[in-house]
Amino acid sequence: MEFIDLKKQYEILKQEIDANIQAVLDDGHYIMGAAVSELEKELADYIGVKHCITCANGTDALSLALMAWDIKSGDAVFVPSFTFYATAEVVSLIGATPIFIDSDPRTFNIDVIHLRSMIENVIKEGKLTPRAIIPVDLFGQPAEYEEIMKIAKDYNLLVLEDGAQGFGGSINGKKACGFGDISTTSFFPAKPLGCYGDGGAVFTDSDVYYEKLVSLRVHGKGSYKYDNVRVGLNSRLDTLQAAILLPKLHAFNDYELNSRNEIADIYNHELNDIVITPLVKENMQSSWAQYTILLNDEQERNELQQYLKSKGIPSMIYYPKPLHMQSVYKDHIVYSEDLKNAENLSRKCLSLPMHPYLEREQIITVCNEIKLYLQKEMKL
């Protein structure tokens, strides 16, 4: 059993993917070829935004957005602590200060009550200038953007949606990667829509941001590449990766997203009374980048993972250490001691196999083994 079965997906899409790769090889335009602009148009249409700018990876996508806003030293950017390091890394990389926010214990996303409290604390202290919020659409479910946008408006902050895991999710029919002033995603192979290497994209409705982002992704170019008007990055999506993503985007839209939700429904039905299953709010749809359960404690989580491994069932821990506890931030001033939900989630979370090509029998096998192990432990 595979945690994410990219080989199976390739078998199904092989003819289209191979034909697209061959077309790029025949054309010979490996940087910013025709497939890149075609993909950008289709992605913008899918999300429902005016502009899509592809780039080299999801981390660069976040960096480009912060650079477009001129976020700098002395600025505060509010990020969830329970997520992947890149969300805070890009803030530190440009010299700004990440302010870590706790998580909602059921959705895993940023806690909007704690967010507002921490913005007030930073303003009251007066040492940093609050500039932006980076909510993460963790495990495929969009963050609470209605409330987040209200908070941003109240304090005149920008919102950068980190949709690296959220692509395909939605709120009341509106697609993830379309909620922020600027939004981003990642095409890392394990993501809901992944390429065969690294890749990312930035989304916005703003013409002003679009022009800056187009410049920033190619060394800050002006009217042509030898006229540099700002400091930028070398962050372009390879034409080959765009060619691979096009048929994968079509499959994702046609049936993969539905399949992911059907698989999650089976997991929920089988495990709801056994472990704490993920909560997706009524007005939301998740793209199920991960299907993550919560156990009673760290020991039970770790022992269950080892048991599943012994049965040939892969699982992953996302994330074993919150960002505010990372070694790189050991000397960083953490502006809140109330990050207990993030710490608790990191000790109890376990992600199960999730991809569009899981068969029902495989899902039932995973669930039965979890039930067998936990029921055995309860009897002991």
C-alpha positions as CSV (number, residue, x, y, z in Angstrom):
1,M,0.0,0.0,0.0
2,E,1.3,3.5,-0.9
3,F,0.8,6.6,1.3
4,I,0.4,8.6,-1.9
5,D,0.3,6.5,-5.1
6,L,1.9,8.6,-7.8
7,K,2.8,5.5,-9.8
8,K,-0.9,4.6,-10.1
9,Q,-1.8,8.1,-11.2
10,Y,0.9,8.0,-13.9
11,E,-0.3,4.7,-15.2
12,I,-3.8,6.2,-15.8
13,L,-2.5,9.6,-17.2
14,K,0.6,8.1,-19.0
15,Q,-0.6,8.7,-22.5
16,E,-1.4,12.4,-22.0
17,I,1.6,13.1,-19.9
18,D,4.0,11.4,-22.2
19,A,2.5,13.2,-25.2
20,N,2.9,16.6,-23.5
21,I,6.5,15.9,-22.5
22,Q,7.3,14.8,-26.0
23,A,5.7,18.0,-27.4
24,V,8.0,20.1,-25.2
25,L,11.0,18.1,-26.3
26,D,10.1,18.6,-29.9
27,D,9.5,22.3,-29.4
28,G,12.7,22.9,-27.4
29,H,11.4,25.8,-25.3
30,Y,12.2,24.5,-21.8
31,I,11.9,27.9,-20.0
32,M,8.6,29.8,-20.1
33,G,7.4,27.7,-23.1
34,A,3.8,27.6,-24.3
35,A,2.6,25.1,-21.7
36,V,3.5,27.6,-18.9
37,S,1.1,30.3,-20.1
38,E,-1.6,27.7,-20.9
39,L,-1.3,26.3,-17.4
40,E,-1.5,29.8,-15.8
41,K,-4.7,30.6,-17.7
42,E,-6.3,27.3,-16.8
43,L,-5.3,27.6,-13.1
44,A,-6.6,31.2,-12.9
45,D,-9.9,30.0,-14.5
46,Y,-10.2,27.1,-12.1
47,I,-9.6,29.2,-9.0
48,G,-11.7,32.1,-10.3
49,V,-9.1,34.9,-10.1
50,K,-7.7,37.3,-12.7
51,H,-4.1,36.4,-12.5
52,C,-1.9,33.3,-12.0
53,I,1.9,33.5,-11.9
54,T,3.7,30.2,-11.8
55,C,7.1,29.9,-10.1
56,A,9.8,27.4,-9.1
57,N,8.2,26.1,-5.8
58,G,5.6,26.9,-3.1
59,T,8.2,28.5,-0.8
60,D,9.2,30.9,-3.5
61,A,5.5,31.7,-4.1
62,L,5.2,32.9,-0.5
63,S,8.5,34.8,-0.8
64,L,7.4,36.6,-4.0
65,A,4.2,37.7,-2.3
66,L,6.0,39.2,0.7
67,M,8.5,40.9,-1.6
68,A,5.7,42.4,-3.7
69,W,4.4,43.9,-0.5
70,D,7.8,45.1,0.6
71,I,7.6,43.3,3.9
72,K,10.9,44.0,5.8
73,S,12.7,44.2,9.1
74,G,10.6,45.6,11.8
75,D,7.4,44.2,10.4
76,A,5.3,41.5,12.1
77,V,3.7,38.7,10.1
78,F,1.2,36.4,11.9
79,V,1.6,32.7,11.1
80,P,0.1,29.5,12.5
81,S,2.6,27.4,14.6
82,F,1.2,24.1,13.6
83,T,2.3,23.9,9.9
84,F,5.3,23.3,7.7
85,Y,8.4,25.5,8.4
86,A,8.3,27.3,5.0
87,T,5.4,29.5,6.2
88,A,7.5,31.1,8.9
89,E,10.8,30.6,7.0
90,V,9.9,33.1,4.3
91,V,9.1,35.7,6.9
92,S,12.4,35.3,8.6
93,L,14.3,35.2,5.3
94,I,13.3,38.7,4.4
95,G,14.1,40.0,7.9
96,A,10.6,40.3,9.3
97,T,9.3,38.7,12.5
98,P,6.9,35.7,12.5
99,I,4.4,35.9,15.2
100,F,3.2,32.4,16.0
101,I,-0.5,31.8,16.4
102,D,-2.3,28.8,18.0
103,S,-4.5,26.3,16.2
104,D,-8.2,25.4,16.3
105,P,-8.0,21.9,17.9
106,R,-10.6,20.4,15.5
107,T,-9.9,22.0,12.1
108,F,-6.1,22.3,12.7
109,N,-6.2,25.7,11.1
110,I,-5.2,29.1,12.6
111,D,-7.2,30.1,15.7
112,V,-8.9,33.4,14.8
113,I,-9.6,34.3,18.4
114,H,-5.9,33.9,19.3
115,L,-5.0,35.8,16.1
116,R,-6.9,38.9,17.1
117,S,-5.5,38.7,20.6
118,M,-1.9,38.5,19.3
119,I,-2.3,41.4,16.9
120,E,-3.5,43.5,19.8
121,N,-0.5,42.4,21.9
122,V,2.0,43.4,19.2
123,I,0.3,46.7,18.7
124,K,0.3,47.4,22.4
125,E,4.0,46.5,22.7
126,G,4.9,48.9,19.9
127,K,8.1,47.4,18.8
128,L,6.9,45.8,15.5
129,T,4.6,47.0,12.8
130,P,1.8,44.5,12.0
131,R,1.7,44.0,8.2
132,A,0.3,40.7,7.2
133,I,-1.4,37.4,8.1
134,I,-0.5,34.1,6.5
135,P,-3.3,31.6,7.1
136,V,-2.6,28.0,6.0
137,D,-5.2,25.8,4.4
138,L,-3.9,22.9,6.4
139,F,-4.5,19.3,5.2
140,G,-6.8,20.6,2.5
141,Q,-9.4,22.6,4.4
142,P,-9.5,26.4,3.9
143,A,-8.9,28.5,7.0
144,E,-11.8,30.7,8.3
145,Y,-11.4,33.5,5.8
146,E,-14.6,35.3,6.5
147,E,-13.4,36.1,10.0
148,I,-9.7,36.4,8.9
149,M,-10.6,39.1,6.4
150,K,-12.6,41.0,9.0
151,I,-9.6,41.0,11.3
152,A,-7.3,42.1,8.5
153,K,-9.6,45.0,7.7
154,D,-9.9,46.0,11.3
155,Y,-6.1,46.3,11.6
156,N,-5.2,47.2,8.0
157,L,-3.3,44.0,7.4
158,L,-2.7,42.1,4.2
159,V,-3.7,38.5,3.9
160,L,-1.4,35.9,2.1
161,E,-3.3,32.6,1.8
162,D,-0.9,29.7,2.0
163,G,-2.8,27.2,-0.1
164,A,0.1,24.7,-0.5
165,Q,-2.2,22.0,0.8
166,G,-5.5,23.7,0.1
167,F,-5.8,23.6,-3.7
168,G,-9.2,22.2,-4.6
169,G,-10.8,23.1,-1.2
170,S,-13.6,25.6,-1.1
171,I,-15.9,27.8,1.1
172,N,-19.5,28.1,-0.1
173,G,-18.3,27.1,-3.6
174,K,-15.4,29.7,-3.7
175,K,-12.1,27.9,-4.4
176,A,-9.1,28.0,-2.1
177,C,-6.2,30.0,-3.4
178,G,-8.6,32.8,-4.1
179,F,-9.2,34.2,-0.6
180,G,-6.1,36.3,0.1
181,D,-5.0,39.6,-1.3
182,I,-2.4,37.3,-2.7
183,S,-2.7,33.5,-2.5
184,T,-0.2,30.7,-3.2
185,T,0.0,27.0,-3.8
186,S,2.7,24.3,-4.2
187,F,3.0,21.6,-6.9
188,F,5.3,19.5,-4.8
189,P,4.6,15.9,-5.9
190,A,2.7,14.9,-2.7
191,K,0.3,17.9,-2.9
192,P,-3.3,17.5,-4.2
193,L,-2.1,18.8,-7.5
194,G,1.6,17.9,-7.9
195,C,4.1,17.9,-10.6
196,Y,7.2,15.6,-11.0
197,G,9.6,17.9,-9.2
198,D,9.2,21.3,-7.6
199,G,6.7,24.0,-8.7
200,G,4.4,26.6,-7.3
201,A,2.0,29.4,-8.2
202,V,0.8,32.8,-7.0
203,F,-2.8,34.0,-7.5
204,T,-4.2,37.6,-7.3
205,D,-6.9,39.8,-8.7
206,S,-4.7,42.9,-8.4
207,D,-3.1,44.2,-11.6
208,V,-0.5,46.1,-9.5
209,Y,0.6,43.0,-7.7
210,Y,0.6,40.9,-10.9
211,E,3.0,43.3,-12.6
212,K,5.4,43.2,-9.6
213,L,5.2,39.4,-9.3
214,V,6.0,38.9,-13.0
215,S,9.0,41.1,-12.5
216,L,10.1,39.5,-9.2
217,R,10.1,35.9,-10.4
218,V,12.7,36.8,-13.1
219,H,15.4,38.7,-11.2
220,G,13.2,41.8,-10.8
221,K,13.3,42.5,-14.6
222,G,11.8,45.6,-16.1
223,S,10.9,46.0,-19.8
224,Y,13.3,43.1,-20.6
225,K,15.5,40.7,-18.7
226,Y,18.6,42.9,-18.8
227,D,16.7,45.9,-17.4
228,N,16.4,45.1,-13.7
229,V,14.3,47.5,-11.7
230,R,14.2,45.7,-8.4
231,V,15.8,42.8,-6.5
232,G,14.0,39.6,-7.3
233,L,14.4,35.8,-7.6
234,N,15.1,33.3,-10.3
235,S,11.9,31.4,-9.9
236,R,10.3,30.1,-13.0
237,L,8.2,26.9,-13.5
238,D,9.9,24.6,-16.0
239,T,7.9,24.1,-19.2
240,L,8.2,20.3,-18.7
241,Q,6.5,20.6,-15.3
242,A,3.8,22.8,-16.7
243,A,3.2,20.2,-19.5
244,I,2.9,17.5,-16.8
245,L,0.5,19.5,-14.7
246,L,-2.0,20.2,-17.4
247,P,-3.4,16.6,-17.7
248,K,-3.1,16.3,-13.9
249,L,-5.2,19.4,-13.4
250,H,-7.9,18.0,-15.8
251,A,-8.0,14.7,-13.9
252,F,-8.1,16.6,-10.6
253,N,-11.1,18.6,-11.7
254,D,-12.9,15.8,-13.4
255,Y,-12.7,13.1,-10.8
256,E,-9.7,13.1,-8.3
257,L,-11.2,15.7,-6.0
258,N,-14.5,13.8,-5.8
259,S,-12.5,10.6,-5.2
260,R,-10.6,12.2,-2.3
261,N,-13.8,13.3,-0.6
262,E,-15.4,9.8,-1.1
263,I,-12.4,8.2,0.5
264,A,-12.5,10.6,3.4
265,D,-16.2,9.8,3.9
266,I,-15.3,6.1,4.2
267,Y,-12.6,6.8,6.7
268,N,-15.0,9.0,8.7
269,H,-17.7,6.4,8.7
270,E,-15.4,3.6,9.8
271,L,-13.3,5.5,12.4
272,N,-15.7,8.1,13.8
273,D,-16.3,6.2,17.1
274,I,-12.7,4.9,17.4
275,V,-10.5,8.0,17.1
276,I,-11.0,11.8,16.7
277,T,-11.6,12.2,13.0
278,P,-11.1,15.4,11.0
279,L,-13.8,18.1,11.2
280,V,-14.8,19.8,8.0
281,K,-17.2,22.7,8.5
282,E,-20.6,22.5,6.8
283,N,-19.9,25.4,4.3
284,M,-16.5,24.0,3.4
285,Q,-15.0,21.3,1.2
286,S,-11.6,19.9,1.8
287,S,-9.2,18.6,-0.9
288,W,-7.8,16.2,1.7
289,A,-4.1,16.8,1.2
290,Q,-3.9,14.6,4.3
291,Y,-6.4,12.6,6.3
292,T,-5.3,13.2,9.8
293,I,-6.7,11.5,13.0
294,L,-6.0,12.3,16.6
295,L,-5.1,9.7,19.2
296,N,-5.3,10.0,23.0
297,D,-1.6,10.8,23.5
298,E,1.9,10.7,22.0
299,Q,2.6,7.2,23.1
300,E,-0.6,5.7,21.7
301,R,0.1,7.6,18.4
302,N,3.6,6.4,18.1
303,E,2.8,2.8,19.0
304,L,-0.1,2.7,16.5
305,Q,2.1,4.0,13.8
306,Q,4.6,1.2,14.4
307,Y,1.8,-1.3,14.5
308,L,0.5,-0.1,11.1
309,K,4.0,-0.2,9.7
310,S,4.3,-3.9,10.8
311,K,1.1,-4.6,8.7
312,G,2.5,-2.8,5.6
313,I,0.4,0.3,6.1
314,P,2.3,3.6,5.8
315,S,1.4,6.6,7.9
316,M,3.0,10.0,8.6
317,I,3.2,12.5,11.4
318,Y,2.4,16.1,10.2
319,Y,3.8,17.8,12.2
320,P,5.9,16.4,15.1
321,K,7.2,19.8,16.3
322,P,5.3,23.2,16.1
323,L,7.2,26.1,14.6
324,H,7.6,27.9,17.8
325,M,9.5,24.9,19.2
326,Q,11.8,24.5,16.2
327,S,15.6,24.7,16.9
328,V,16.0,27.6,14.5
329,Y,13.7,29.7,16.7
330,K,15.3,28.8,20.0
331,D,16.4,32.4,20.5
332,H,13.3,33.9,18.9
333,I,10.9,35.9,21.1
334,V,7.6,33.9,21.1
335,Y,4.9,36.5,21.8
336,S,2.5,34.0,23.3
337,E,2.8,31.2,25.8
338,D,-0.7,30.1,24.8
339,L,0.2,27.7,22.0
340,K,-1.0,24.6,23.7
341,N,-3.3,23.4,20.9
342,A,-0.5,23.4,18.5
343,E,1.7,21.5,20.9
344,N,-1.1,19.0,21.7
345,L,-1.9,18.4,18.0
346,S,1.8,17.7,17.3
347,R,1.8,14.9,19.9
348,K,-1.5,13.3,18.9
349,C,-1.8,13.6,15.1
350,L,-1.3,10.7,12.6
351,S,-2.0,10.9,8.8
352,L,-3.3,7.9,7.0
353,P,-2.9,6.9,3.3
354,M,-4.8,9.4,1.1
355,H,-4.8,9.6,-2.7
356,P,-7.5,9.4,-5.4
357,Y,-6.6,5.9,-6.3
358,L,-7.1,4.2,-3.0
359,E,-9.5,1.2,-3.3
360,R,-12.3,0.7,-0.8
361,E,-10.8,-2.6,0.3
362,Q,-7.5,-0.8,1.1
363,I,-9.3,1.8,3.2
364,I,-11.3,-0.8,5.1
365,T,-8.0,-2.7,5.8
366,V,-6.5,0.4,7.3
367,C,-9.5,1.1,9.4
368,N,-9.8,-2.5,10.6
369,E,-6.2,-2.6,11.7
370,I,-6.6,0.6,13.6
371,K,-9.8,-0.8,15.3
372,L,-8.0,-4.1,16.1
373,Y,-5.0,-2.4,17.6
374,L,-6.9,0.1,19.7
375,Q,-9.5,-2.3,20.9
376,K,-6.7,-4.7,21.9
377,E,-5.0,-1.9,23.8
378,M,-8.3,-1.0,25.6
379,K,-8.7,-4.6,26.8
380,L,-5.2,-4.6,28.1
